Amino acid sequence: MRRKPGFALAAALAAIVLIAVLMTSVLFAAGQETRASRSSIVDQQVFAYAELAASRAVSSFNPATMSAASSGYVSIYRLPRDDLMESTVFITKLDSALFLIVAEARSGAADAIRLRRRVGINVRATRDSLGVDRVVPIDNLSWTALY
């Protein structure tokens, strides 16, 4: 049997190219998975910050100041920037005692993923037995994730 010179060299080069292609595809897939995971984490953080801003708006809401406004009036509040998140709250008077509170949160880092999420809460202004005005979320329709 006659030996073919250079066959081992060609087989070794083909194996190296095949291993390089496999490693490149693995590194690319790992990078894509890392970016997708980071985006999912930031999305959850922005959503949680929107819920926090909406909760703060409900707890600090004063129905007496909004009672004089006409239906359809929108009040806009900007919450102080918190680390990498910023938020804006829109309070819309729907009826004499119904209000829609929409909190929008945004991720604000220059090098990070820029995402925005909104949360809406339907609330009703009531007066308790002591005569104190307060707002309570409407059952079954109170919290809504807005995109």
C-alpha positions as CSV (number, residue, x, y, z in Angstrom):
1,M,0.0,0.0,0.0
2,R,1.4,3.4,-1.0
3,R,1.3,6.2,1.5
4,K,-0.1,9.6,0.5
5,P,2.0,12.4,1.8
6,G,0.2,15.3,3.5
7,F,-3.0,13.4,4.4
8,A,-2.4,13.8,8.2
9,L,-1.7,17.5,7.7
10,A,-5.0,18.0,5.8
11,A,-7.0,16.0,8.3
12,A,-5.5,18.0,11.2
13,L,-6.2,21.3,9.5
14,A,-9.8,20.2,8.8
15,A,-10.2,19.2,12.4
16,I,-8.9,22.6,13.6
17,V,-11.2,24.5,11.3
18,L,-14.2,22.4,12.5
19,I,-13.3,23.0,16.2
20,A,-12.9,26.7,15.5
21,V,-16.3,26.9,13.9
22,L,-17.9,25.0,16.8
23,M,-16.2,27.3,19.4
24,T,-17.3,30.4,17.5
25,S,-20.9,29.2,17.4
26,V,-20.8,28.3,21.2
27,L,-19.4,31.7,22.1
28,F,-21.9,33.5,19.9
29,A,-24.8,31.5,21.5
30,A,-23.5,32.2,25.0
31,G,-23.3,36.0,24.2
32,Q,-26.8,36.0,22.9
33,E,-28.1,34.1,25.9
34,T,-26.3,36.6,28.2
35,R,-27.8,39.6,26.4
36,A,-31.3,38.0,26.6
37,S,-31.0,37.2,30.3
38,R,-29.7,40.8,31.0
39,S,-32.7,42.2,29.1
40,S,-35.1,40.1,31.0
41,I,-33.6,41.1,34.3
42,V,-33.7,44.8,33.4
43,D,-37.3,44.4,32.2
44,Q,-38.4,43.0,35.6
45,Q,-36.5,45.7,37.4
46,V,-38.2,48.4,35.3
47,F,-41.6,46.8,35.9
48,A,-41.0,46.6,39.6
49,Y,-40.0,50.3,39.7
50,A,-43.2,51.2,37.8
51,E,-45.2,49.3,40.4
52,L,-43.3,51.2,43.2
53,A,-44.0,54.5,41.6
54,A,-47.7,53.7,41.2
55,S,-47.8,52.6,44.9
56,R,-46.2,55.8,46.0
57,A,-48.7,57.8,43.9
58,V,-51.6,56.0,45.5
59,S,-50.2,56.4,49.1
60,S,-49.5,60.2,48.6
61,F,-52.7,60.9,46.5
62,N,-54.8,63.7,47.9
63,P,-58.3,63.5,46.6
64,A,-59.2,66.9,48.0
65,T,-56.9,68.7,45.6
66,M,-58.1,66.7,42.5
67,S,-61.8,67.1,43.4
68,A,-61.9,70.7,42.0
69,A,-60.6,69.6,38.6
70,S,-62.9,68.7,35.8
71,S,-63.2,65.2,34.3
72,G,-60.4,64.4,31.9
73,Y,-57.9,66.6,33.8
74,V,-54.4,65.0,33.8
75,S,-51.8,65.8,36.5
76,I,-48.2,64.8,35.8
77,Y,-45.6,64.1,38.5
78,R,-41.9,63.3,38.0
79,L,-40.4,61.2,40.7
80,P,-36.8,61.9,41.7
81,R,-34.3,59.7,39.7
82,D,-33.4,56.6,41.6
83,D,-30.0,55.2,40.7
84,L,-30.5,53.9,37.1
85,M,-34.3,54.3,37.0
86,E,-36.6,57.2,36.4
87,S,-40.4,57.5,36.6
88,T,-43.3,59.7,35.6
89,V,-46.8,59.4,37.1
90,F,-49.9,60.5,35.3
91,I,-53.1,60.9,37.3
92,T,-56.3,61.3,35.2
93,K,-59.6,62.2,36.7
94,L,-62.2,60.0,35.0
95,D,-65.3,60.9,37.0
96,S,-66.2,62.8,40.2
97,A,-64.7,60.0,42.3
98,L,-62.8,57.8,39.8
99,F,-59.1,58.3,38.9
100,L,-56.6,56.4,36.7
101,I,-53.0,56.5,37.9
102,V,-50.5,55.4,35.3
103,A,-46.8,55.1,36.3
104,E,-44.2,54.9,33.6
105,A,-40.7,53.7,34.5
106,R,-37.6,53.8,32.3
107,S,-34.1,52.4,32.7
108,G,-31.8,55.3,32.4
109,A,-28.2,54.1,32.1
110,A,-26.3,55.2,29.0
111,D,-24.6,51.8,28.5
112,A,-27.4,49.6,29.6
113,I,-30.6,48.4,27.9
114,R,-33.2,51.1,27.6
115,L,-36.6,49.8,28.5
116,R,-39.9,51.3,29.5
117,R,-42.9,49.8,31.3
118,R,-46.2,51.2,32.5
119,V,-48.5,50.2,35.3
120,G,-52.1,51.5,35.7
121,I,-54.2,51.6,38.8
122,N,-57.9,52.5,38.9
123,V,-58.8,54.1,42.2
124,R,-61.9,55.5,43.8
125,A,-62.0,58.5,46.2
126,T,-64.0,57.8,49.3
127,R,-64.6,59.3,52.7
128,D,-64.4,57.1,55.7
129,S,-66.5,57.2,58.9
130,L,-64.2,59.8,60.4
131,G,-64.6,62.2,57.4
132,V,-61.1,61.6,56.1
133,D,-60.7,61.5,52.3
134,R,-58.7,58.6,50.9
135,V,-58.4,56.5,47.7
136,V,-58.8,52.8,47.4
137,P,-58.1,50.6,44.4
138,I,-61.2,49.3,42.6
139,D,-61.6,45.6,43.1
140,N,-60.7,43.2,40.2
141,L,-59.8,46.1,38.0
142,S,-57.2,47.9,40.0
143,W,-53.8,46.9,38.7
144,T,-53.1,46.7,35.0
145,A,-49.7,46.1,33.2
146,L,-49.6,48.5,30.3
147,Y,-47.0,48.1,27.5
